[in-house]
Amino acid sequence: MTARILVVDDDASHRAMLTAVLSAEGYQVQEADDGDAACRLVEKTIFDLVLMDLRMKRMHGDAAQKQIAGTSPGTPVVIMTAYGSVRSAVEALKAGAHDYLTKPIDIDELKILVSKTLHHRRLEEENLNLKERLDARFDFGDIIGRSPSMRELFETLSLVAPSEGTVLIQGESGTGKELVANAIHHNSLRRDGPFVKVNCAALPEALLENELFGHEKGAFTGATGPKKGRFQLADRGTLFLDEIAEMAPATQAKILRVLQAREFEPVGGTRTVQVDTRIISATNRNLEDEIAGGRFREDLYYRLNVVLIQVPPLRNRCADIPLLADYFLDCYAKKNHRSFKGIRPRALDLLLRYAWPGNVRELENVIERAVILSRGDMLGPEHFPDTLRGDDAHAPAKEPVLASGRSLKEVEKEMILRTLTDMGGNRTRTAETLGISRRTLQLKLKEYGLN
């Protein structure tokens, strides 16, 4: 379907030029001579993109953009401004504009920006449709995320869960591997069967074997009767083996037999027990390295690794941090009988800048601590631990960026470069923090000779 674009400009000749360029690219173009006319058109017609001047006679572009955001929140608005100041452009971006162009308009830049914006909109619509389809069929419980890596994870889970395949979940500590295992079971054909969990790192070898396979009466001192192991308890359901890399070699051999033959003998017994159990395992280690070091059986690895799911660390899904922080704030506010309006921008900035070695679990602990320590209804930087605030915790305040006697161009450059340094050179996170597109950031860095 041909994209529909609305061009808004009170300069008739400039408006006509833009219409001619975009029409030649194959887009359907409509025109409006001011912001108020644009708002009336958006109420009646669905546009894929609005290209709007910032300064107009009756209603300025920033005011129109806010009204359009309320009428059609999914429609991207690109602002055009002859006032290439940081203030006018950045304020428009903060208000929800997708991007901006400075006049005089560079035609090649216009074409590229329009093409990328429309492509981004199509991807968002496809992701939204996919999520709606997945939500109708699958319940992912407490797994929260909208970042590209998490959308990819949700799609993988929707394919894996209904199967009978053995699943290996890898990821750093605190990323939510158990939540992923839960989601697989509860969206599988075994959802009505038991979901049994075993932490292989929490038990010594002898106790772990007993927990997994059970024992017969008299198998050892104190075994006054037979006991079913976790494999039997998970019959016709799912057994989740967490921290599988911590399992001793002897126990690994017995697990391998269950995977191959679906049977085992309880400790101290001779009878063979057959089970129908799906196995999901998880580890924060690289099992290939464990195999190379002689600590993990290669044949067991290939049995467990029929389907491999990698859970991304929090530092690779920064876009999910505000969503997760709000979720934990709501949870712990209710738990502690408190009421909060939200998280202050400076505090949210700290959350976005931190590397999160403890991943989602660490973020949850930080928010819970902040809820307990806060006396007001907003979380601020002062409620976070010093490790999160880093050098800012005790250092004197830095010289303000907006110092008098400096040009706006100098201020803009310092703000961008300082944020890029704070983000460890990560351009995606820098663009997200500044509230601009990655393309705009790249253009600015190129202007500074850093691209």
Summary of the structure (lengths in Angstrom):
residues: 451
radius of gyration: 28.4
end to end distance: 35.5
largest distance: 95.5
contacts: 1375
relative contact order: 0.08
helix: 51%
strand: 13%
